[in-house]
Structures are given as C-alpha cells and as structure tokens.
Amino acid sequence: MDNKYRRKRREVEGTDDGDAPQGSGWRYLFWISLIALIWYYLGYGINSNQVKLTYSEFRVQIQQNNVEKVTFSDHQVTGSFNKPYIVQSGKDKASYKFFSTTIPPIEDPTLMRTMEDKGIVVTAESKNSSWLLYLLISFLPLILFFGYLIYASQKMQDQMKGSFGDRGIFGFGKSGARRYNKTDSEVHFSDVAGLENAKKELIEIVDYLKDPKKFSKLGAEIPKGILLVGPPGCGKTLLAKAVAGEIGIPFFSISGSEFVEVFVGVGASRVRDMFDNAKKDSPSIIFIDEIDSIGRVRGSGIGGGHDEREQTLNQILSEMDGFAPHEAVVVVAATNRPDVLDPALTRPGRFDRQVVLDLPQKEAREKILKIHTKNVPLADDVNLENIAARTVGFSGAFLKNLVNEAALWAGRNNKKKVEAQDFDYAIDKILLGLENEERIQDREKKLTAYHESGHALAAKLLPEADPLQKVTIIPHGQALGATEQTPDTDRHNFSRAYLYAVIAVQLGGRAAEKLVFNDLTSGAANDLRQATQLARKMVCQWGMSDKLGASTFRQGEEHVFLGREMTQPKDFSEYTAEIIDKEIKGILDDMESRVFNLLKENRDKLDSIANALIERETLDNKDVDEILNRLG
C-alpha cells in the first residue's frame, strides 16, 4: 500500500516515469557513458597494457616461447605474452602483457609451422568483421559521450525556459508573440456583451481589413494603432480577439513585459521579429497587452536613451512609422494607465485612436451573465436581472468568476442546477471572503449585531442612501459581519446629499456601539477609512467644501522609484492643508452626530433588528421591513 501511495503521489506531482522518477534517464545515460569510456580507455578499445613490436622482435619472442596467443586480421597481428614483456627506457621500466605487430606482405611459410611447434593458440578474423568491430569499439563510447552532451544541453535549455520563455536560451531574440489563426479562436463581437460604443469604433477597422480598397479609393487611411483604455477585467483582450475573429485573420498576442530582458537590445530584436512575422501574414493584428510597462514617458530611466525599455519603445515607434501603405497590419494595445504613456506613442499616426472601455452598466452586466450562463443549468429561482443589480462595479472578468463560483458551490452540494442561493454565496465570497466557521463569543456576537444593525437602520432611515439588500453577522474573511446595499440605478454623478448619506451609513456601526455600549471598538476601522477617503475626495477633488470653494488640491502620491518609495509634494500651502483637515473632520463629525441622533430616536427599532440578527444571523431587506412595519 505504501509503495502504491508513493507511486500515486509521484503521478500527481508529475514526477512518475514508470518506476523511476522523472529526470532520472539522463543520470542513467551519464553513468553508462562514464562506464563505457572507462572500459574503452582501460580495456579493449585502447589497451594501455599493449606494446607495438617489430616483426623481427615478434619472431624473437616466438623463438623464446614467450607468445601465448596470436590473432591474425589481414596483415595486423595482436596477441598476448606468456610472461610480461619488459621495456627499459632510462631508469624507467614498463611491463606489457599484450602486443601488436604488422607482418610483411611477403608470406613467411615458416611462421605458421614455428607457432604450431611452440604450441601457440592461433585465431583469425575476417577483414569486414574486424573493421566493423574496430569502428564499434573505437567510436561507440565517443558517440555515447557526445550524445550525453547534447542531451544535457537540451535539459539546460528546458530549465532556462523560465527565464527565456518557450524560445529557449538560443532564441531569446525572437518574438514570444503567440499566433492565433481563425480556427484557434471563435470569438466574435456577439460574444462580447456590452461595450457597444467600443465595438462601433472597431467595426470600422474590421470593414477596412475586409475590404481595404473601399476606403483607399476615397483617400482614407486606416489607423495604424488603436489604444484600448479601461480598468482591469473590462474586456480589452477579449475585444481585440473579437476583431481578429470577425475578419478571420492571424492575431499575434504578447504582453509588454515580455519584450524587456536583462540583455541589451533583446527587446528591440523581439519587436522587429514580431512585426516581421505580422507583415508576412498581412492582413493581421498585433495585440500588445499592458503596453504601459514599456511605453512610459522617456527620459525618466537610469540610462537615459540607452535604457533597454526606452530602446524597445523606440523600436515600436520606428516599426509603426515604417508600415508601407499596402501592409494591412493594425496594432492594438491595452492599458489601464493612459496617463503615463509617452506622448510620441499616442500622437496621430501611431496610437492615434483611443477606445475607452467602461465598467458594464446594469443592462450590460445582465447580457454578460447570460453569455457566461449559456452552458450552466439554472434553477427557476435564478433572476439574472437581480444579480446584475447587485453587482454594481463588477467587470466582465468578475462576472465570469461569479458564475463559476456559483457553479462550483452547486456542484460541491451535489445539485443538478445552480440556484439563487448559490449566486448569493458566490457574491458574498467575492465581496467579503469565505465564511469563517469559528464560533465567536456571545458578547462579540451581540456587539457585532448592534454594529451591523446601526448600518442597516441608517440605510433604511436615510432617504438618500442606497436600498438595503441584506445584513449578516456571519463572519466572512476578516469581517465579523456585513451590510450590503444595492443601488437602484447605476450612478455616474454623485450629489453632495448622496455622499453625506453614504458617510452617515458608514459611521452607523460606530454610532450604534457608542449609543448602546457607551464604548468604541476596533470593528469600525474599515468604516472609518472609507468614510475619511470619501470626505477627502469631496473636499480636495470635487469642490464640495464651502470654505475652499471651487478648487482642487492634489495630495502627495507615493511612487516606487529606483527601489525606493518617493512622495510627490503637495501643490498647496500648509495653511490650506489645515483648512482641508478641518473641513474633512467637520464632515465626519457632522455625519456621525446625525446618524447618532437618528439611531437614538429609533432605539427600539435598533434593538429589534439586533435581536433578530442574534437569533437568525442573516436578514434580507424584507425581514428588516417586517420588523420596522411591526414597530410602526
């Protein structure tokens, strides 16, 4: 059983190769080659105990009865002595057991008779067998040795692929762009939900690559570069693949970080190789993801113009300028940091068209969910519209992960269909983390119940606040409880009254602790951080302070430069900084006082919600409404 367990473990870990661990073959080959070399140099191939005799000396040794065996191979004779043959060289002596000699072409009729009289054992080999045996003995060890060197070199390349990718150590100057044909990816615009404005921009590129003459007759030129700008996970890569899928042309995909290596000129070499390959397959599309890793503003590096990253960027700019009119190659790049790109990269004639991809709105989120649930069996109680409403701020990647988490949880519970409660679990897991199964003490449970009840009641009583979705005191991740609100609509602009309500709800838990227990705990740390950040934006970025008026103030931003953290200076005086601090503190104090008085006036409702949470641990919006309606 133990041997079976170890063998099974090696198979899982990928180290099982029959009964031998993976990678042991080269060790066996090494030892076989070493033994063969030792045998070759110390044994039959090159016998170190063999002396070369003249034919006359060979006859003398026969006469002296010192020859034991003789082997004839044409004119070559090898054999062994009866007793060691001593060769004197100055003060040194050498003793030999074997000999070799060459007989003259003139036959010696007395040689065979003499050897028979002396009782010498005589054997003969054919010319062909001797030649083949000689080649085998002479070159087989060398063949094994050089074979081992080639094998070891290949193993070294495989081990260095972590540094040089699939190209290996001898191909690090080649482009690592992955080539996709039409049959490799069947992604089309219909597979990309939402992003309607972005797709309209790219349809023009599709039409041009399908029929370039239609536009060239009118003197139009297709943009050489398209820059997709948007937050992570919003579908930049998917949209680029959809463009290639609509046309059915080759699609080259690479990340910006794959161009730069420690070797000087490697990035520029890879850029040249990638563009050469794309031109050969024209029309084609080159997609460079995270282009900000190589396209940052030049002149900020250590080596100035000789910096490897800047040389790579210069080569990209040169290649884009070098496109001939008949070369239908479009470069599509993606980034979530357009503010750091070099101006030469975004000027007209290069990446002159920017397509902004926003996070999907409610209707788009519902379409994305329909695409990702196409092959997922859904129960009748699943309402994708409600799920889309609860996932404000989710990107397409987050929504895909949400569907996958719900399906995994349903499969874990042996369900045949994915139910609404599986999506509830997936949303809680993504937003809050996994449920913590450790039981908390009764006092902490009561304190958490009042804390979350303060958030929930504030959300219900403040008319500007987002509607309550549910409130729970089941620990998730590092949070002992959570209150979830679902906006009734996707907001693009935030009014001051709405932001005040958001801050008040965030401070509701702290106010409830102060009201009920006349004490404060560390449970409000995250609430305070979010409320302070929001108040600072209101004062410094959105001009919502009466004292400071219509002005914005840049706070010091931390950046990592040359391995050290550096902070940009503020663009306002210390006097203004003092006013900013007072304004932020004033907003927080006013909202805390507001929500504290609100909870105090509705203490009976706060107690009822808290007691229901202690008993049931989770309440949805309907449950809270029933409690409030019962109390009037």
Wavefront OBJ file of the C-alpha trace (Angstrom):
o trace
v 0.000 0.000 0.000
v 2.794 2.358 0.865
v 4.520 1.803 -2.482
v 1.235 2.375 -4.307
v 0.695 5.594 -2.362
v 4.156 6.914 -3.190
v 3.731 5.973 -6.861
v 0.331 7.682 -6.994
v 1.811 10.775 -5.364
v 4.595 10.893 -7.972
v 1.984 10.654 -10.738
v 0.029 13.577 -9.259
v 3.152 15.653 -8.827
v 4.253 14.863 -12.379
v 7.413 13.051 -11.303
v 6.434 9.479 -12.166
v 8.020 7.788 -15.157
v 7.273 4.138 -14.726
v 9.133 3.114 -11.582
v 11.791 5.809 -11.921
v 11.377 9.487 -11.092
v 11.175 11.899 -13.984
v 14.578 13.234 -14.983
v 16.475 10.084 -13.921
v 17.068 8.970 -17.548
v 19.870 11.445 -18.097
v 21.540 10.170 -14.907
v 21.441 6.611 -16.224
v 22.864 7.762 -19.557
v 25.633 9.622 -17.755
v 26.748 6.555 -15.796
v 26.519 4.302 -18.860
v 28.679 6.753 -20.821
v 31.181 7.006 -17.989
v 31.500 3.228 -17.665
v 31.836 2.892 -21.445
v 34.631 5.467 -21.504
v 36.473 3.736 -18.686
v 36.101 0.422 -20.461
v 37.225 1.991 -23.719
v 40.375 3.614 -22.404
v 41.357 0.890 -19.961
v 40.035 -2.107 -21.839
v 39.869 -3.379 -25.388
v 39.462 -0.150 -27.352
v 42.779 1.465 -26.435
v 44.701 -1.098 -24.394
v 47.153 0.717 -22.146
v 48.917 -2.642 -21.473
v 49.771 -3.275 -25.148
v 53.175 -2.755 -26.823
v 53.882 -2.271 -30.504
v 56.520 -4.813 -31.724
v 58.501 -5.007 -34.914
v 58.073 -8.144 -36.953
v 61.620 -9.238 -36.133
v 61.030 -8.812 -32.388
v 57.799 -10.724 -32.787
v 59.762 -13.685 -34.275
v 62.291 -13.448 -31.450
v 59.538 -13.696 -28.812
v 58.152 -16.771 -30.590
v 61.569 -18.428 -30.536
v 61.855 -17.639 -26.819
v 58.491 -19.339 -26.123
v 57.066 -16.009 -24.813
v 53.977 -15.869 -27.057
v 50.748 -17.367 -25.736
v 48.049 -16.366 -28.218
v 48.024 -14.785 -31.681
v 45.141 -13.298 -33.672
v 45.549 -12.552 -37.394
v 43.484 -9.840 -39.127
v 44.959 -9.468 -42.620
v 48.445 -8.017 -42.024
v 47.654 -6.960 -38.442
v 48.639 -9.331 -35.611
v 47.671 -8.998 -31.960
v 48.332 -11.357 -29.101
v 49.479 -11.914 -25.540
v 52.761 -12.884 -23.857
v 53.377 -15.869 -21.611
v 55.304 -13.625 -19.247
v 55.483 -9.805 -19.049
v 57.495 -8.061 -21.733
v 59.871 -5.551 -20.177
v 60.832 -2.320 -21.963
v 63.746 -0.365 -20.479
v 63.705 3.435 -21.006
v 66.487 5.008 -18.987
v 65.766 4.306 -15.344
v 62.116 3.574 -16.056
v 60.760 0.138 -16.822
v 57.458 -0.749 -18.433
v 55.802 -4.153 -18.328
v 53.352 -5.260 -21.051
v 51.013 -8.246 -21.261
v 49.747 -7.702 -24.837
v 51.349 -6.822 -28.135
v 50.546 -5.896 -31.714
v 52.604 -6.017 -34.899
v 52.323 -5.881 -38.664
v 53.520 -8.777 -40.835
v 55.190 -8.015 -44.185
v 53.241 -8.547 -47.437
v 55.719 -11.316 -48.423
v 54.459 -14.590 -46.991
v 56.653 -16.365 -44.434
v 55.950 -20.124 -44.837
v 57.916 -20.953 -41.663
v 55.826 -18.705 -39.359
v 52.802 -20.968 -39.007
v 54.974 -24.108 -38.637
v 57.025 -22.429 -35.897
v 53.919 -21.314 -33.960
v 52.474 -24.847 -34.186
v 55.695 -26.303 -32.839
v 55.675 -23.829 -29.951
v 52.027 -24.611 -29.104
v 50.768 -21.079 -29.714
v 46.972 -20.681 -29.995
v 46.282 -19.110 -33.416
v 42.961 -17.459 -34.410
v 41.947 -15.405 -37.466
v 39.341 -12.665 -38.129
v 37.817 -11.621 -41.419
v 38.554 -8.153 -42.718
v 34.933 -6.960 -42.644
v 34.152 -8.190 -39.130
v 37.382 -6.750 -37.803
v 36.668 -3.367 -39.414
v 33.166 -3.184 -38.058
v 34.281 -4.309 -34.612
v 37.072 -1.756 -34.641
v 34.671 1.057 -35.522
v 32.207 -0.110 -32.910
v 34.809 -0.330 -30.193
v 36.540 2.878 -31.189
v 33.613 5.249 -31.737
v 30.687 3.926 -29.670
v 31.950 5.452 -26.387
v 32.543 8.770 -28.127
v 29.065 8.668 -29.660
v 27.589 7.991 -26.231
v 29.625 10.803 -24.716
v 28.599 13.403 -27.293
v 25.014 12.155 -27.118
v 25.082 12.833 -23.404
v 26.435 16.352 -24.013
v 23.586 17.082 -26.447
v 21.031 15.671 -24.015
v 22.461 17.686 -21.111
v 22.403 20.838 -23.254
v 18.742 20.241 -24.049
v 17.959 19.753 -20.380
v 19.729 23.004 -19.595
v 17.627 24.821 -22.195
v 14.445 23.365 -20.692
v 15.475 24.534 -17.231
v 16.273 28.036 -18.523
v 12.917 28.422 -20.212
v 11.694 30.044 -17.013
v 13.961 32.977 -17.856
v 13.738 32.978 -21.639
v 10.276 31.501 -22.236
v 9.497 28.801 -24.777
v 12.114 30.214 -27.124
v 14.974 28.817 -25.001
v 18.370 30.337 -24.402
v 19.284 30.378 -28.102
v 16.071 32.088 -29.168
v 15.687 34.922 -26.691
v 15.978 37.462 -29.512
v 12.862 36.012 -31.180
v 9.418 37.348 -30.540
v 7.357 35.470 -27.970
v 4.085 36.613 -29.532
v 1.525 33.825 -29.644
v -0.098 33.419 -33.045
v -3.786 32.619 -33.292
v -5.494 31.601 -36.508
v -9.178 31.789 -37.255
v -9.610 28.186 -36.154
v -7.820 28.820 -32.851
v -10.360 31.325 -31.532
v -14.016 31.708 -32.465
v -14.544 34.950 -30.530
v -16.807 37.453 -32.308
v -18.480 40.725 -31.390
v -21.602 38.766 -30.463
v -19.588 37.085 -27.710
v -18.703 40.464 -26.175
v -21.654 41.764 -24.171
v -21.896 45.480 -23.529
v -19.116 47.777 -24.769
v -21.373 48.912 -27.593
v -19.540 52.212 -28.136
v -16.178 50.442 -28.252
v -17.472 47.903 -30.765
v -18.734 50.703 -33.012
v -15.230 52.171 -33.075
v -13.696 48.828 -34.007
v -16.244 47.869 -36.659
v -14.592 50.462 -38.888
v -11.258 48.636 -38.513
v -12.972 45.350 -39.369
v -14.546 46.800 -42.509
v -11.207 48.212 -43.668
v -9.288 44.977 -43.181
v -12.018 43.063 -45.001
v -12.062 45.446 -47.979
v -9.162 47.965 -47.922
v -9.892 49.225 -51.462
v -13.269 50.542 -50.376
v -11.560 53.144 -48.183
v -8.349 53.674 -50.135
v -10.365 54.840 -53.172
v -11.603 57.717 -51.045
v -8.096 58.568 -49.850
v -8.751 57.232 -46.333
v -6.074 55.553 -44.287
v -6.790 53.109 -41.508
v -5.360 53.997 -38.080
v -2.110 52.139 -37.522
v -2.615 51.882 -33.792
v -5.654 51.549 -31.533
v -5.308 52.042 -27.791
v -7.862 50.260 -25.601
v -8.143 52.063 -22.272
v -10.085 50.695 -19.330
v -9.903 49.165 -15.859
v -8.634 45.589 -15.394
v -11.022 42.840 -16.449
v -13.311 45.030 -18.576
v -12.657 43.012 -21.764
v -9.756 44.677 -23.591
v -8.127 41.396 -24.637
v -11.482 39.821 -25.476
v -12.398 42.766 -27.690
v -9.083 42.563 -29.558
v -9.668 38.845 -30.194
v -13.167 39.618 -31.408
v -11.761 41.972 -34.043
v -9.486 39.206 -35.349
v -12.322 36.681 -35.132
v -14.683 38.862 -37.174
v -12.178 39.160 -40.003
v -10.631 35.708 -39.768
v -7.033 36.930 -39.913
v -3.946 35.997 -37.875
v -3.798 37.504 -34.393
v -0.466 37.980 -32.580
v -0.743 38.433 -28.819
v 2.055 39.443 -26.434
v 2.457 41.271 -23.137
v 4.576 44.402 -22.953
v 6.720 42.949 -20.187
v 7.820 40.073 -22.474
v 9.905 42.423 -24.615
v 12.357 43.520 -21.947
v 15.201 41.320 -20.689
v 18.477 41.996 -18.923
v 20.371 41.720 -22.223
v 20.829 44.955 -24.145
v 18.895 45.084 -27.421
v 16.779 41.983 -26.779
v 13.529 43.955 -26.575
v 14.182 45.785 -29.854
v 15.096 42.492 -31.526
v 11.842 40.902 -30.394
v 9.864 43.882 -31.655
v 11.478 43.577 -35.105
v 10.811 39.852 -35.226
v 7.174 40.276 -34.198
v 6.465 42.939 -36.811
v 8.244 40.904 -39.497
v 6.021 37.920 -38.749
v 2.896 40.096 -38.789
v 3.848 41.648 -42.135
v 4.346 38.200 -43.667
v 0.780 37.258 -42.645
v -0.722 40.615 -43.626
v -3.522 41.493 -43.074
v -3.061 40.765 -39.388
v -3.485 42.222 -35.923
v -0.817 42.677 -33.257
v -2.146 42.899 -29.710
v 0.193 44.265 -27.007
v -1.245 43.936 -23.525
v -0.081 46.197 -20.676
v 1.802 48.477 -23.052
v 2.453 50.914 -20.200
v 5.208 48.561 -19.000
v 7.349 49.640 -21.986
v 5.535 52.781 -23.176
v 6.117 55.078 -20.205
v 7.379 58.596 -20.691
v 11.012 58.510 -21.841
v 13.823 60.273 -20.025
v 12.870 59.031 -16.551
v 15.029 55.892 -16.536
v 18.535 55.358 -15.187
v 20.305 55.081 -18.509
v 18.505 57.835 -20.438
v 18.245 56.979 -24.117
v 20.335 53.833 -23.608
v 17.799 52.325 -21.231
v 16.632 48.928 -22.514
v 12.951 49.766 -22.010
v 13.309 53.007 -23.952
v 15.125 51.243 -26.807
v 12.216 48.832 -27.031
v 9.742 51.714 -27.181
v 11.829 53.468 -29.853
v 11.781 50.297 -31.965
v 7.987 50.043 -31.683
v 7.623 53.657 -32.806
v 10.017 53.058 -35.699
v 8.167 49.942 -36.854
v 4.804 51.705 -36.777
v 6.219 54.587 -38.826
v 7.674 52.093 -41.289
v 4.401 50.463 -42.283
v 4.037 50.565 -46.044
v 0.607 51.554 -47.377
v -0.064 48.036 -48.659
v 0.774 46.421 -45.311
v -2.578 45.955 -43.585
v -1.217 45.469 -40.068
v -3.086 47.053 -37.157
v -1.522 47.332 -33.724
v -3.999 47.099 -30.855
v -2.663 47.897 -27.398
v -4.307 47.802 -23.984
v -3.578 49.690 -20.780
v -5.252 50.875 -17.615
v -2.707 53.692 -17.177
v -3.006 56.007 -20.205
v -1.695 58.918 -18.123
v 1.859 57.503 -18.007
v 2.248 56.794 -21.743
v 4.831 58.669 -23.786
v 3.296 61.433 -25.955
v 5.150 60.094 -29.005
v 3.214 56.854 -28.616
v -0.239 58.442 -28.677
v 0.339 61.093 -31.337
v -1.541 60.931 -34.664
v -0.019 58.359 -36.983
v 0.734 55.878 -34.229
v -1.784 55.103 -31.500
v -3.979 57.913 -32.717
v -7.302 56.348 -31.778
v -8.206 55.696 -28.156
v -11.165 53.474 -27.340
v -12.363 53.822 -23.758
v -13.889 50.737 -22.150
v -16.003 51.447 -19.071
v -17.241 49.031 -16.454
v -20.513 47.462 -17.630
v -23.803 49.015 -16.562
v -26.769 47.018 -15.288
v -28.130 46.083 -18.713
v -24.667 45.130 -19.962
v -23.996 43.090 -16.818
v -27.179 41.122 -17.436
v -26.067 40.385 -21.008
v -22.636 39.290 -19.770
v -24.264 36.976 -17.237
v -26.426 35.451 -19.983
v -23.314 34.701 -22.049
v -21.457 33.094 -19.163
v -24.513 31.070 -18.037
v -25.187 29.784 -21.551
v -23.850 26.327 -20.645
v -24.854 26.472 -16.965
v -28.157 24.799 -15.956
v -30.021 27.420 -13.919
v -32.870 26.811 -11.482
v -36.177 28.635 -11.886
v -35.484 30.939 -8.928
v -32.406 32.485 -10.582
v -33.087 36.037 -11.753
v -30.150 37.402 -13.719
v -31.616 40.899 -13.614
v -31.486 40.912 -9.817
v -27.939 39.541 -9.849
v -26.913 42.261 -12.295
v -28.427 44.878 -9.993
v -26.454 43.553 -7.023
v -23.120 43.520 -8.856
v -22.526 47.236 -9.330
v -18.881 47.871 -10.202
v -18.249 44.282 -11.372
v -16.196 43.934 -14.531
v -16.747 41.207 -17.107
v -13.984 39.114 -15.537
v -15.613 39.423 -12.109
v -18.980 38.361 -13.510
v -17.415 35.317 -15.168
v -15.785 34.410 -11.876
v -19.110 34.914 -10.107
v -20.872 32.387 -12.357
v -18.011 29.931 -11.956
v -18.014 30.226 -8.147
v -21.776 29.658 -8.053
v -21.465 26.575 -10.269
v -18.628 25.195 -8.130
v -20.639 25.675 -4.959
v -23.682 23.971 -6.512
v -21.520 21.049 -7.619
v -19.998 20.793 -4.154
v -23.519 20.389 -2.726
v -24.429 17.742 -5.346
v -27.047 19.888 -7.064
v -28.213 19.322 -10.608
v -28.901 23.035 -11.216
v -27.415 26.262 -9.967
v -29.847 28.017 -7.640
v -30.238 31.614 -6.479
v -28.687 30.851 -3.096
v -25.564 29.611 -4.902
v -25.219 33.028 -6.517
v -25.767 34.650 -3.101
v -22.927 32.557 -1.724
v -20.688 33.469 -4.674
v -21.364 37.211 -4.264
v -20.588 37.053 -0.538
v -17.421 35.074 -1.208
v -16.155 37.574 -3.795
v -17.074 40.705 -1.841
v -16.446 39.536 1.727
v -14.397 36.359 1.537
v -15.078 32.837 2.748
v -17.305 32.218 5.718
v -15.381 31.842 8.948
v -16.590 28.718 10.717
v -15.045 29.660 14.064
v -17.696 30.452 16.647
v -17.433 33.919 18.201
v -18.236 34.678 21.844
v -21.716 35.818 22.825
v -20.531 39.301 23.783
v -18.784 39.805 20.448
v -21.812 38.413 18.661
v -24.074 40.935 20.400
v -21.675 43.791 19.708
v -21.426 42.802 16.030
v -25.217 42.540 15.798
v -25.665 46.109 17.054
v -22.851 47.355 14.838
v -24.428 45.906 11.680
v -27.897 46.939 12.848
v -26.610 50.534 13.008
v -25.544 50.317 9.351
v -28.821 48.667 8.291
v -31.126 51.058 10.172
v -29.243 54.105 8.887
v -29.621 52.782 5.333
v -33.381 52.378 5.861
v -33.978 55.753 7.536
v -31.824 57.991 5.327
v -33.819 58.737 2.143
v -30.695 59.478 0.045
v -28.989 56.167 0.911
v -28.873 53.133 -1.377
v -31.545 50.479 -0.662
v -30.656 47.737 1.802
v -30.069 44.260 0.350
v -29.210 42.212 3.417
v -27.373 42.318 6.719
v -25.473 39.435 8.348
v -23.300 38.722 11.373
v -21.800 35.568 9.890
v -18.014 36.177 9.817
v -16.513 36.397 6.335
v -12.754 36.676 5.964
v -11.573 39.304 8.460
v -15.022 40.887 8.817
v -17.277 39.771 11.678
v -20.349 40.957 9.802
v -21.517 42.840 6.728
v -24.285 45.089 5.466
v -24.975 45.004 1.742
v -26.691 47.794 -0.164
v -27.837 47.616 -3.775
v -28.045 50.876 -5.755
v -31.356 51.261 -7.511
v -29.532 52.641 -10.552
v -26.003 52.971 -11.921
v -24.698 56.347 -10.823
v -22.295 58.442 -12.859
v -22.513 61.641 -10.828
v -22.718 61.818 -7.051
v -24.582 64.612 -5.335
v -23.381 66.041 -2.049
v -26.533 64.846 -0.271
v -25.957 61.295 -1.512
v -22.309 61.328 -0.397
v -23.335 62.632 3.025
v -25.756 59.707 3.314
v -23.037 57.227 2.316
v -20.715 58.562 5.021
v -23.537 58.512 7.574
v -24.305 54.857 6.814
v -20.600 54.001 7.098
v -20.478 55.622 10.531
v -23.738 53.983 11.654
v -21.992 50.980 13.189
v -19.666 53.133 15.286
v -22.618 55.307 16.391
v -24.588 52.200 17.450
v -21.661 50.961 19.566
v -21.370 54.351 21.269
v -25.124 54.530 21.862
v -25.686 51.007 23.227
v -22.398 50.138 24.925
v -21.094 53.659 25.620
v -17.777 52.414 24.238
v -15.862 52.145 20.970
v -14.136 49.128 19.400
v -11.725 48.472 16.553
v -14.506 46.942 14.457
v -15.143 50.290 12.767
v -11.599 50.589 11.350
v -12.583 49.838 7.767
v -15.681 52.057 8.000
v -13.582 54.984 9.219
v -11.026 54.528 6.460
v -13.667 54.509 3.725
v -15.553 57.467 5.224
v -12.360 59.512 5.551
v -11.287 58.778 1.969
v -14.715 59.784 0.663
v -14.735 63.019 2.703
v -11.247 63.872 1.434
v -12.365 63.439 -2.172
v -15.353 65.679 -1.530
v -13.089 68.425 -0.196
v -9.982 68.070 -2.384
v -11.290 66.769 -5.724
v -14.977 67.586 -6.066
v -15.110 71.136 -4.630
v -17.835 70.308 -2.065
v -16.381 72.468 0.701
v -17.985 75.875 1.283
v -14.766 77.340 2.699
v -12.463 76.142 -0.063
v -14.941 76.624 -2.872
v -14.383 75.570 -6.477
v -10.812 74.352 -6.156
v -8.986 71.060 -6.314
v -5.952 70.122 -4.267
v -3.580 67.321 -5.201
v -2.496 65.215 -2.292
v 1.021 63.774 -2.127
v 1.173 60.489 -4.065
v 3.633 57.718 -3.261
v 5.616 56.086 -6.092
v 8.375 53.486 -6.177
v 11.418 54.866 -7.999
v 14.796 53.104 -8.153
v 13.652 50.712 -5.461
v 12.722 53.494 -3.018
v 9.368 54.966 -2.048
v 9.120 58.614 -3.058
v 6.256 61.014 -2.368
v 5.294 63.831 -4.706
v 4.975 67.179 -2.927
v 1.577 68.729 -2.289
v 0.532 71.621 -4.502
v -0.904 73.768 -1.689
v 0.326 75.581 1.391
v 0.292 74.431 4.991
v -2.433 76.966 5.738
v -4.630 75.377 3.091
v -3.745 71.917 4.399
v -5.001 72.955 7.823
v -8.289 74.130 6.347
v -8.615 70.854 4.412
v -8.116 68.830 7.588
v -10.735 70.898 9.433
v -13.238 70.524 6.596
v -12.759 66.745 6.437
v -13.104 66.448 10.191
v -16.165 68.667 10.095
v -17.927 66.422 7.563
v -17.163 63.287 9.563
v -18.230 64.845 12.870
v -21.479 66.194 11.414
v -22.419 62.858 9.826
v -21.567 60.915 12.984
v -23.696 63.277 15.061
v -26.512 62.993 12.526
v -26.603 59.214 12.488
v -26.136 59.006 16.266
v -29.233 61.152 16.885
v -31.137 59.174 14.248
v -30.380 55.864 15.979
v -31.130 57.342 19.370
v -34.585 58.418 18.217
v -35.237 54.906 16.864
v -33.609 52.881 19.647
v -36.474 50.368 19.733
v -36.005 49.591 16.031
v -32.248 49.239 16.531
v -32.787 46.755 19.380
v -35.321 44.738 17.393
v -33.040 44.390 14.366
v -30.078 43.465 16.582
v -32.075 40.795 18.470
v -33.320 39.320 15.187
v -29.722 39.170 13.928
v -28.561 37.414 17.077
v -31.301 34.835 16.583
v -31.220 34.376 12.803
v -27.718 35.723 11.900
v -28.851 36.960 8.452
v -31.712 39.268 7.479
v -32.695 40.403 4.000
v -34.486 43.602 3.111
v -37.934 42.059 3.513
v -37.111 40.822 7.007
v -35.953 44.271 8.083
v -39.066 45.881 6.565
v -41.294 43.491 8.546
v -39.549 44.451 11.781
v -39.874 48.171 11.070
v -43.532 47.876 9.987
v -44.380 45.919 13.139
v -42.954 48.689 15.301
v -44.638 51.406 13.261
l 1 2 3 4 5 6 7 8 9 10 11 12 13 14 15 16 17 18 19 20 21 22 23 24 25 26 27 28 29 30 31 32 33 34 35 36 37 38 39 40 41 42 43 44 45 46 47 48 49 50 51 52 53 54 55 56 57 58 59 60 61 62 63 64 65 66 67 68 69 70 71 72 73 74 75 76 77 78 79 80 81 82 83 84 85 86 87 88 89 90 91 92 93 94 95 96 97 98 99 100 101 102 103 104 105 106 107 108 109 110 111 112 113 114 115 116 117 118 119 120 121 122 123 124 125 126 127 128 129 130 131 132 133 134 135 136 137 138 139 140 141 142 143 144 145 146 147 148 149 150 151 152 153 154 155 156 157 158 159 160 161 162 163 164 165 166 167 168 169 170 171 172 173 174 175 176 177 178 179 180 181 182 183 184 185 186 187 188 189 190 191 192 193 194 195 196 197 198 199 200 201 202 203 204 205 206 207 208 209 210 211 212 213 214 215 216 217 218 219 220 221 222 223 224 225 226 227 228 229 230 231 232 233 234 235 236 237 238 239 240 241 242 243 244 245 246 247 248 249 250 251 252 253 254 255 256 257 258 259 260 261 262 263 264 265 266 267 268 269 270 271 272 273 274 275 276 277 278 279 280 281 282 283 284 285 286 287 288 289 290 291 292 293 294 295 296 297 298 299 300 301 302 303 304 305 306 307 308 309 310 311 312 313 314 315 316 317 318 319 320 321 322 323 324 325 326 327 328 329 330 331 332 333 334 335 336 337 338 339 340 341 342 343 344 345 346 347 348 349 350 351 352 353 354 355 356 357 358 359 360 361 362 363 364 365 366 367 368 369 370 371 372 373 374 375 376 377 378 379 380 381 382 383 384 385 386 387 388 389 390 391 392 393 394 395 396 397 398 399 400 401 402 403 404 405 406 407 408 409 410 411 412 413 414 415 416 417 418 419 420 421 422 423 424 425 426 427 428 429 430 431 432 433 434 435 436 437 438 439 440 441 442 443 444 445 446 447 448 449 450 451 452 453 454 455 456 457 458 459 460 461 462 463 464 465 466 467 468 469 470 471 472 473 474 475 476 477 478 479 480 481 482 483 484 485 486 487 488 489 490 491 492 493 494 495 496 497 498 499 500 501 502 503 504 505 506 507 508 509 510 511 512 513 514 515 516 517 518 519 520 521 522 523 524 525 526 527 528 529 530 531 532 533 534 535 536 537 538 539 540 541 542 543 544 545 546 547 548 549 550 551 552 553 554 555 556 557 558 559 560 561 562 563 564 565 566 567 568 569 570 571 572 573 574 575 576 577 578 579 580 581 582 583 584 585 586 587 588 589 590 591 592 593 594 595 596 597 598 599 600 601 602 603 604 605 606 607 608 609 610 611 612 613 614 615 616 617 618 619 620 621 622 623 624 625 626 627 628 629 630 631 632
